Amino acid sequence: MLWIKSLHIVFVASWFAGLFYLPRIFVNLAMESEPVATTRLLMMARKLYRFMTVLAIPAVAFGLWLWLGYGIGKGPGNGWLHAKLVVVLLMLGYHHACGLMLKKFELGRNTRSHTWFRWFNEIPVLALLAAVVLVVVKPF
């Protein structure tokens, strides 16, 4: 079980690195007016989005293995796991939203400012904080 838990942590940390960085690329794309720089930033964003999608799959799979395979969080007094699952679903939605925003940038249809993307970039920080507190402190 400790191997699975270790792999889960590594893939979650790696996935979140992408979730932290991709919106920073969006900040730069929203500010950029030079076509060559925009092309380079779009290439970076596409590659990062593909890579973080690949990382999200084992992160979720190992988490499910811990929950369903080993029973972590099952039984009474494990409301923390249900709350963490909500955080995971929200982050999968955030990941998908990043993909939709990337498509808008690729089509030249972004309407959001760099300031909006700076605020958008804070969501994974709060989600990671919530998930870690839920798993470590188990408040309910």
Secondary structure, 3 states (H helix, E strand, C coil): CHHHHHHHHHHHHHHHHHHHHHHHHHHHHHHCCCHHHHHHHHHHHHHHHHHHHHHHHHHHHHHHHHHHHCCCCCCCCCHHHHHHHHHHHHHHHHHHHHHHHHHHHHCCCCCCCHHHHHHHCCHHHHHHHHHHHHHHHCCC
